[in-house]
Amino acid sequence: MTSAHVLRVMDANVDRCQEGLRTLEDVARFVLNDGYLAGRLRDLRHGVAHAVQSMDADLLAARRAGEDVGAAPGLLEEGRQDLPQLVRANAKRVEEALRVLEEFARLQELPDGLDMEVFKSARFSVYDLEQRLANAVAHSGAVDGVRGLYVILDPTATHGKGELDVAEEALKGGASVIQFRDKVREKGIQLRVLSALKELCHSFGALLIVNNDPDMAVAVQADGLHLGQKDLPLSVARRLLGPDQIIGVSCATVDEAQEADAAGADYIAVGSIFPTFSKLDTRPAGLVTLVKVRSVTNRPLVAIGGISADNVDQVMAAGADAVAVISAVVGAPDPEAAARGLLERMQAPRGVSDSDPA
């Protein structure tokens, strides 16, 4: 028969584990709006509950909360200064509780049906989820900035204008994100441009995203990095970037978007929505795909490809949080006016067109 002392240890750590998991789950669910992480944490919480289900009555009967010397005054936990500290503290709480459960599950006096491996597997899952949740919390402010007009600044598309001048005009017109894409010039030149561009973007409260090059994103401490399907895997790029830098991923199908969501992409770009000549290696996605992707993820969606003032209202109605453009702003005679005009149309969506080319 299991001793009351062992049951008290098990009961306290089951409660500690589930309380910590619930706290982390609510951060993912309500603060980050991250359905994937919230689901993973919920599944772990349910798994721990299921593992000890046969012992529920015994655990409850052994509880002696009033006799717990660890609850005495003066032994209060340290305060949490911010959300990252709250995440770290509760993750550690869960990990420690799972380790205790794992160790006590080895005792011969416990029921044979109690599986130590359940607690061990859950503990290793929490190690991974702690890192992902901490990273997500660290750059949640930048993720919130992926809204509105997202301008891709390609120096080959400015018709001879200086890219910094074009960027400033776009920012004056209301752009909230500038992505720098330069596939031609040496990195030394790019670094000088990016350093100035970062200062310019931040003076307008906008984000600076680097296309395809994690080295440059790290070197200039940009707000984030954008990856295509043929670029570095997101998991590899995440190891290279700082914890407060975000990563977006381009997708043309619902499956790709779901994979990016599960891998922890901070935002998802969907395209090409309409035919475009700004980038030759695009794949068609269409408004229908955008609608479907919106239904499977809560992450910010950036629509891209052939978007102009004539069709941007359809894109917003289909569920986009931001629209990415190149020629519609960067190649316009007056980038500031073009950006402002796009934003005005984005604020008055009419609905998805019946003539969607997808």
Rosetta blueprint (number, residue, H / E / L):
1 M L
2 T L
3 S L
4 A H
5 H H
6 V H
7 L H
8 R H
9 V H
10 M H
11 D H
12 A H
13 N H
14 V H
15 D H
16 R H
17 C H
18 Q H
19 E H
20 G H
21 L H
22 R H
23 T H
24 L H
25 E H
26 D H
27 V H
28 A H
29 R H
30 F H
31 V H
32 L L
33 N L
34 D L
35 G H
36 Y H
37 L H
38 A H
39 G H
40 R H
41 L H
42 R H
43 D H
44 L H
45 R H
46 H H
47 G H
48 V H
49 A H
50 H H
51 A H
52 V L
53 Q H
54 S H
55 M H
56 D H
57 A H
58 D H
59 L H
60 L H
61 A H
62 A H
63 R L
64 R L
65 A H
66 G H
67 E H
68 D L
69 V H
70 G H
71 A H
72 A L
73 P L
74 G L
75 L L
76 L L
77 E L
78 E L
79 G L
80 R L
81 Q L
82 D L
83 L H
84 P H
85 Q H
86 L H
87 V H
88 R H
89 A H
90 N H
91 A H
92 K H
93 R H
94 V H
95 E H
96 E H
97 A H
98 L H
99 R H
100 V H
101 L H
102 E H
103 E H
104 F H
105 A L
106 R L
107 L L
108 Q L
109 E L
110 L L
111 P L
112 D L
113 G L
114 L L
115 D L
116 M H
117 E H
118 V H
119 F H
120 K H
121 S H
122 A H
123 R H
124 F H
125 S H
126 V H
127 Y H
128 D H
129 L H
130 E H
131 Q H
132 R H
133 L H
134 A H
135 N H
136 A H
137 V H
138 A H
139 H L
140 S H
141 G H
142 A H
143 V H
144 D H
145 G L
146 V L
147 R L
148 G E
149 L E
150 Y E
151 V E
152 I E
153 L E
154 D L
155 P H
156 T H
157 A H
158 T L
159 H L
160 G L
161 K L
162 G L
163 E H
164 L H
165 D H
166 V H
167 A H
168 E H
169 E H
170 A H
171 L H
172 K H
173 G L
174 G L
175 A L
176 S L
177 V E
178 I E
179 Q E
180 F E
181 R L
182 D L
183 K L
184 V L
185 R L
186 E L
187 K H
188 G H
189 I H
190 Q H
191 L H
192 R H
193 V H
194 L H
195 S H
196 A H
197 L H
198 K H
199 E H
200 L H
201 C H
202 H H
203 S H
204 F L
205 G L
206 A L
207 L E
208 L E
209 I E
210 V E
211 N E
212 N L
213 D L
214 P H
215 D H
216 M H
217 A H
218 V H
219 A H
220 V H
221 Q L
222 A L
223 D L
224 G E
225 L E
226 H E
227 L E
228 G L
229 Q L
230 K L
231 D L
232 L L
233 P L
234 L H
235 S H
236 V H
237 A H
238 R H
239 R H
240 L H
241 L L
242 G L
243 P L
244 D L
245 Q L
246 I E
247 I E
248 G E
249 V E
250 S E
251 C E
252 A L
253 T L
254 V H
255 D H
256 E H
257 A H
258 Q H
259 E H
260 A H
261 D H
262 A H
263 A H
264 G L
265 A L
266 D L
267 Y E
268 I E
269 A E
270 V E
271 G L
272 S L
273 I L
274 F L
275 P L
276 T L
277 F L
278 S L
279 K L
280 L L
281 D L
282 T L
283 R L
284 P L
285 A L
286 G H
287 L H
288 V H
289 T H
290 L H
291 V H
292 K H
293 V H
294 R H
295 S H
296 V H
297 T L
298 N L
299 R L
300 P L
301 L E
302 V E
303 A E
304 I E
305 G L
306 G L
307 I L
308 S L
309 A L
310 D L
311 N L
312 V H
313 D H
314 Q H
315 V H
316 M H
317 A H
318 A L
319 G L
320 A L
321 D L
322 A E
323 V E
324 A E
325 V E
326 I L
327 S L
328 A L
329 V L
330 V L
331 G L
332 A L
333 P L
334 D L
335 P H
336 E H
337 A H
338 A H
339 A H
340 R H
341 G H
342 L H
343 L H
344 E H
345 R H
346 M H
347 Q L
348 A L
349 P L
350 R L
351 G L
352 V L
353 S L
354 D L
355 S L
356 D L
357 P L
358 A L
